Amino acid sequence: MIGALSRGLAVAALCCLCAPTVSAKPSAETVRKAAASVVRVMADGCPGAQGARVGSGFVWAEAGQVVTALHVVADCTSITVEYVDTGVQRRATPERFLRTADLALLSVADPPAVPILSQMAKASEQEDLAAIGMPLNVKTWQEAYGERALNVRKLDDILNDGARQQIRNLGAPSIELEIFRLTAVVKPGSSGGPVINAQGHVVGIVDGGLDGGNASLNWAVPAGFLQHLMESGEPGNAAGLGPAAETVFAFSVPAGDQQAEAVNESLFCGGRSYFHLATRDLNQIVDSLSQPGTLDDPASFIALVAIYSQHVPLDDLAAIRFDLWVDGETGATIAVPETMPLRDEAGFCIAESQVSDVGLIFTGGVFNPNQVDVQMVSTQFEGAVVQLLGLSYCQPDPAAMEPYPHTRFDGLIARRSGTYCVNGYTGAQLYGIIGHLARLNSYAGVVAINAAQYANGAYLDPQQTLDWAAAALAVLISTYQI
């Protein structure tokens, strides 16, 4: 059944997706030159940290000056700057910080000879930009291309209630801070890196996203705040953010080489690249989803959990662990049950239960960038699956049905649907839950399919029920801003 579904998704992808629009962006040579000024920032002895905080920075105005994000280095006892192109590491001393803009200036003694970024500009709306950083504790720089998004003027414009309160409690940056959004997916650990335009001028500093799993919620501080940092920033490093900086923002590398290596894990399947954000159990995810403004459809989520808890212990449900994989194109966070190994097959990412005929498949593609096309793509996607599986009819499940896409507060368009179906050849019944996610001209679809529930008796086997709960909840989780 899973193999057949894979072929159906391939048909859907071919019939409903089209080529992306090509737009101008900073050249590879421009990015390479700017990247020579980008550094890796490592901070130890930080309040609440279990390991080292790791972020990005860049040499600004003078050879011995490095700009980074305040939340990367705030209140830490030891800071090291690594000039990746030269392989040189130097101790750094906090010189000043600008709390309202989450910026810090580091002083580095005896810096190596590297290029200095010294020109800044203001980013125009929809201007093509590149963010450069050292994400996920990698040993070399990476760039992310995107546009300056429309309709965002300040940080408060893009936060849900939970994130807004977290930042207010932290005291940095200001909720009223002028920012701009990037359409690019900027990976964790890029905070403090520069955003440049086609001329190689610094137009912003990366300053997101939040630690709750909001990898696609990223923003940049306009470069004009660099002047405020230099002229009116507070001296030293006594920002007073405390342990909260670790739980709200900071990307950190856990103690131990094995854990640190897991942070860097990446996945390529179905023609797409994904990076591993975290592994969390359902309890932790529910805590994140409980923040006001995050869970857009709590009724469906709670209803599913209530159904499954009647057949398997609630503690077993709470302990389900999900690997969170972030799609590098849309920024969608795809949840995959940890017990279902992933493989690349027929151009798709496939995860299957080892003990029952339950599985999860996700894939992506590109389409014309407007919401009407998102609706069209998702409908055709479902139709191709129905046709390939030879289903005689399908009946929507009202408890898990969203007839039209909705736009999440992070700008990603999402849609969910659930369906009861009957196979026209065998008479077998099955159930499916599909999630659709899109940003600009990029699409990601995730499908949970249960081909064993009716054959073996609905909910008679606790392990089968647990596997299905994991797959079904994974789809719903993937459509939320977690």
N, C-alpha and C positions, 0 to 999 in steps of 0.2 A: 504493500500500500504506500509506504514512504517513497519507494522508488518511482511508483507511478505518479505520485504527487510532484516529485522533482521534475519529471518530464513535462507535467502540466504547467509548472511554473516557468519552465524554459519557453514553452509556447507563448505563455502570457507575456514574458519579457520581450520576446521577439515581435509580437504583434502590436504591443501598445506603447513601446518606448522608442524614442527617436534620438537623433544625435544632439549633443550639447551645443549651445551657442558659444562661439569663441570670442573672447574680449581681450583688449590690451591689458597688460600688467607690467610691473617692474621687470626688466630683463634679468636673465640668469646672471649676467655679469654684474649688473647693479646690485643684486642681492648678495652675490659672492663678495664684492668689495665691502659692503656694509657689514656682512657677517664676520669679517676679519676683526671687527671691533667688539663683537659680542662675546661675553664671558659666561662661565658657569659660576654661580654663587652658592656656596655651601656654608651653612650656619649651624654651629653646635652649641650645646648648653642653653637651649631655648626652653622657656617655660612650657611644661606639659608635653614636650616632645619625647617620643620613644626612640628616635634616631636623629639624623641630621635633616634639617630643612634644606631643600634644594630648589633653586630658582635660576633666573637669568638676569643679565645686566649688560651694560655696554659702556665703553669708554666715551666720555663726553667732555668736550671743550679742552681738557688738558690730559696729558698722559697718565697722571696719577689719580684721576677722578673716574669713578664708576657709578653710574646710576642704576638702581634696582627698585623693586617694590618694597615698601616698608614692611609689609606682612611677612616677607621672606626672612628678614634679619632682626625684626623688632625684639629687643630685650635679650638677645643671644650673647653669650660670653666670648665666642670665638667665631670669626668670619674668614673664610678663605675664598679667594677669587682665582679661577683657573682660566688662563688664556689658552683656549683649546688649540688654536692654530699653531702655537709655539710649544705647547706641552708644559708651560711654566705655571706654577702655582705661587701665589703671594698672599700673605696675611693682609687683611684689610681692617681699617678702623672706621667706625661710623663717624661722619663729620657733621651731618645735619639731616633733618627729616621734615617732611611736610605732611602732617597727619591727615589734613582734609583731602589730600589727593593721593594718599597711600604711596608716597615716594620717599626714597632715601638716597643720600649721597655718601659714597664710601671713599676713603682716602687710602691709596695704595703706595707704599714706599718701594722704590726701585722697580718700577714696572718695566716689563719688556717693551721693545720697540714694536708697537702695533699701530695700525691706522686709528685716527681719532675722528669720531663723528662730531661735527660742530655746526651743522646747518639744520634749521628746522623750518617747517612750513605748516600751514593749516590744511587739513584734509577736506576736500569738497565732498558733498554727498554723492554717493555712487562712484567715487573715484576708486580706481584699482590700486590696491595696496598689498604689501607683503609684511607679515609679522614674522620676526626671526627670534628663535630662542633655543634653549637646551631642554626640551621637554622630557618628562619621564626618566630623568636621571641618565639620559643618553650621553655619550662621550663626544658627540659632534653636534653642530648646529643643524636645525631644520627650519624650513620656511613654510608658511601657510598663506596662500593667496586668497584674497577676497575683496569685496567692496565695502566702503563705508555705508552702513545701512541707513535707510530713511527713518524719519519720525522718532528719533531718539535724541533727547537733549540733555537729560540728567540721569543719574544712576537710579533714582526712584522710579523712572519710567519702565524699568525692565525687571523689577524685583517682585516676587510674590510676598505675601504677608510674613511668612516664616523667615525668608531671607532678609527682608527689610528689618525685622526685629533683631536678628542676629547681628547685622551690621551696626544698628543703633547701639546694641549692648557693647559691641567691640569698641566703638568710638572712632573707627576709621574704616574706610574713608567717609566723607560727608555724604549723607543720603542725597543732598542737593548738588553733589559734584557734577560739573559738566563732563560728559563722556561722549564717546561715539562707539557704536556697535560695529563689529566686523561680521561679515557673512562667512568668513573663514572659520573652520573648526580649529581652535587654538588649544593645544594639548596642555594638561596640567604640568607645571614646572616651567612654563614659558613666562610666568609673571616676572616683570622687570625688563623683558626684552623689548627692542625697538620695533615700531611699525614705520615702514618707509614708503615713500611714493616712488614714481617712475624716475625721478631725478636723484634718488638716493637720500633725500632729506628726511629727517625724523619728523613724523607727523603725530606720533603718539607713543605711549608706553603701555604694554600689555598689563592688564590688571584684573584678571579673572581666570577661572570662575570659582564657584563656591565648592566646598568639600562634600556637600551632600550627594554628589553624583551629578551635579549640574555641569557636565563637561561642555555642553553646547552653549551655556550661558556665559559668554565672555565679553569683555569690553576693553576699551583703551582710554587712557587719560590723555587728553590733548597735549601736544608738545609744549604749548605755551606755559604750562605749569612748571616746566624746567627752570624758567626764569624766576618764578616765585620760590622754588626750592633753593636756588642759589642765593637769592637776595633776602628772603624772609623766613627761611626754614629754621626750625629750632635746632640748637646745637646738640651734639652727642647722640646717644642711642636710647635714652630713657623714655621710650614712647609709652610705656605702661599698658601695652595691650595684653600682656600676660598670657596664660594658657589658651585663652579664647582664640587667639590668632591661629593656633594649631587646629582647632576644630572647625573654624569658619572658613578659612582660606587655604592655609599653607599646604603645599605638596611636600611630603617628607619621605625619606627613604628609611624603612624600618631597619633596626639593628640586625646585623647578620647578612652575610653575602647571599645566602639562598633566598631570603626574603627580598633583598634589593634587586636580585635578578628577575624575580617574578614581576616586579613593578614595570620592568621594561618589556614584558611579554607583548607580542603583537601577533596578528592573525591575518592571513591572506586567503580568502576563499570566495568563490562566486564572482571572481573578478574585482573584488573590493578589498580594501585594507581596513582593518579594525585594530584598535589598541585596547589593551586590558586596563580598565579603570580601577576595578576593585572586585572583591568577592564578598558578598554580604548575605546574611540569612534574612528570611522573610520578616522576622521581628525588626531588624534594623531598617529594612526598606519601609515597613509600615510606619515606623517612627518618622522617617523622612516624608512619607506621603501624608502624614497627619497634619503637616503644617498647613494652615489656612491658605487657600489659593493654589495649592499644588495638585491635589487630587480632584480633577474636574468632574469625575463621575463616580463618587464613592459608593453609590447604590450597587452597581455591577460588581465592584471589587468585593464589597462586604457580602453580597449575596453568594458569590462563588465560595468564599472562605467559609460561610455558614453551611453551605451544602456539603463541602468536603469534610468539615469538622464533625458531621454526623456519622461519618464512616471510618475516619481515622482519627487518632488522638490529636487534639489541638496542638500539643507540644511537638508532635512530629511535623505538623504543617509549619509551625513557627521556625523549626530548625532547618527547613529546606534552604539550601544555599544556592545562590545564583552568581555566576560569573557575569560581570557587566562589561560588555564589549561596545566600544564607541565607534560608530561608522565615521570614517574620516571625511566623507562627502557631506552627509546631512547633519552630522553631529548627534544623530539619534543614538540613545543608549539601549542596546539590545540585551535583554536578560536571557541567559541560557542556564538551565539547571546544571549544577556542578556534576551531577551523576550521569549526565548524558554527554559522552565524548563527541567532540566536533570533528567533522571531516569535510573535505571539498569533493563534491560529486556532481557531475552533470552541470557544472557551472553554478552551484549553489552551496551554501553552508548548511550542513545537515547534522542534527543532533538527535540521537535515538536512545530510548530506554533500552537497557540491557536485559530486561525481564518481561516486557510487555510491548504490544504493538502501538506504542505511543511515541510521537516524535515532534520535533520542532525544525522548521526550515526558514532561513532568511536569505534575502538577496536584495539587489538594488539595480538601479539603472537611471536613465535620464529622460526627461520629458519637457514639453513646452512649459515655461515658468508662469503659470497662473492657476488659480484654484479650480477653475472649471476642468482643466486637464487632470488635476489630482483626482477629482471625482471620476472622470472618464477612465483613467488608468486603473484605479482601484476596482471599478465595476468590471472592466474587461479582464482584469487579473482574476477575480473570483469566477467569472464566466468560463475562463479557460480551464481552471481547476475542475469545475463541475463537468465540463465537456470531456476532459481527459479521463476522469475517473468513472465515466459512464453512469453518472447518477441520473436516476429517472426523475427525481424531483427533490427540491430542498425547501425547507420551511424556516424562515428567520426565527431566531430566538430573541424575543423582546428584551430579555434580561441582559443581553450582551450585544445589542444592536444599536449602532449609531448611524442613521441614514445619511448624514452629511458630514463632511470634514469640519473640524474645528481648529482654530489657530491657538497653539499654546502660548503662554506668556513669553517664552524664549524665541518665538517666531517660527517654530516648526509646526507644520500642519499635520494633524493626526486624525485617523478614523478607525473605528473598531466595528467588527461585526461577528455574530455567531450564527451557526446554521446547523439544523438537523437535516440529514440527507439519507437517501436510500439508493443503493447500487442497483441499476436497472438490470444487470446480468445475474447477480447472485442473490439479490434481495437483502444483502447485508446492510445494516444501518451503521452510520458513523456520525461523528460530530466534529465540527471544526470551528476554530476561532482565528480570525485574521486581523492583523493590525497593519495599517498603512501609515507611512510617515514620509513627509516631503519638505524640502527647503529649496527655494528657488527652482532650479531645473533638475534637482536630484531627488530620487525616490528610494525608499527602503520598505520592503514588505516582510512581515514575519507571520508564520502560520503554525499553529498547533493542531495536530490531527490525532484523533482517537479512533482507531479502527478495531479496537478490542473490547470496548465497553459493552456493547450490545451482544456480541458473540459469546462473551463469558458471563454475562449477567451484570447489569448495572450496579456498580459499587459493592459487588460481593467479595472481591479480592482487595484487601486493604493496600497491598503494595501497588497494584494496578491503579487504584484510586489515587494513591500518593503521587505516582508518576504523572497521571493526568492532571492532577492539581498543580504540579510543578510546571508542566508545559503550558497549561491554560493561563495560570497566573503570570508566567513569563511574558506572554503576549500582552496582557493588560499592563504589566509593569513597563514594558517597552514603549507603550504609548503615553505614559505619564512623564512629567518632568521630575525625575527623581534625583 
